[in-house]
C-alpha cells in the first residue's frame, strides 16, 4: 500500500419505500453498483429500485466511520435535510474535525 491517504466518502441510498441507507466507501460508484446488484449490504437486498441520494468526501476512514455513526443517529427528517443540501453534513463534519483537534 502507498503512503497516500485513501479518501473515504459517505453516501446515502434511497430505497423504493423512500427509506435512506447510510454507508461509507472509498469508491461510491463501485459501491452503489454492488448494492444494486445485491452484493452490497444485506439491509438493501430486495428493497426495489435504489437511487444514490447523497455522497460527499469525508477524509480518512476513522473520520468517515464517526460521520456515518452520527448520520445514522439523525431522524428521517434531518437526513432528508442533509440530502437537500441544507448544511447539516458540513456542520456535522466540522464538529467532528474540530473535536478531534
N, C-alpha and C positions, 0 to 999 in steps of 0.2 A: 504494500500500500504506500502511496506517496504522502508527502508532508502537507499537501494542500488540504485545507479544511473542506470536508464534504458539506455542501449546502443542503440542509433539510428544509422541507416545506410542509405546511399544514394545509389540509384540504377538507372540504365538506361536500358530501354527495347527497343529493336529494333522491329519495325513492319514489315509486309510483304513488304511495299513500301519503306523500308530502312530508315524511319524516327526514331528518338530517343526520347523517352519519359523519363522524369526525375521525380523521386519521392523519398520520404523518408519513412522509416518504422522501427519498432523495430524487425521485423521478415521478412527478404527478401523472404525466401522460401514460407511462407504463403501468403505474398502479391502478389508474382508472380502467384501463383495458383489462387488467387482471380481475378487477371487481365485476366488470361487465360480462366476462366470460365465466364467472362463477369460481374463479381460482383465488379470489381475494378473501376478505373476511366472511366468516360464516353468517354473521349478522345481516349481510346483504344478499345472501343467496335466496332466490325465489321471491324477491321483493319487486319484481317487474322492472320496468324501464328505469335506468339510473341516469342522472344528469349531474355533471360537475357543477356545483352551485358556487363554490368559492375555493380559491387557492392563493397562497402567498408564501414567499420565502421567509424563513424564521432565522436560520443560522445553524449553530451546532446542534447535535442530536439531543443533548440534555435540555437545552432551552426548548426545543421542539416538543419534547415529552412533557415538560412542565406546561407549555402553552396548550397542548392537546388536553391535558387534565383540566386546566382552567376552563376551556371552552366546553368540555363535556359537563361541567357544573352549571353552565348557563341554562336559563329557561329557553323554551322554544322561541318565545317572542324575542329574547335577546339574540339568539342565534340568527333569527330572520333579520334583525337589525344589522348584525355583523355581515351577513350575506349582501344586504343592501348597501353596505359600504359607509355606514354612519360614523366610523371612527372607533368602534369598540375594539376591533382587532388591534389597531395601533396602540390604544390605551392599555390593553392587557399586556401587549408585548413590551411596551415602555416600562410598565410596572414591574415586570419580571426582570428586565435588564437592569433597571435601577436597583432592585432588591438584591441582585447578585453582586453589585459593586461594593 
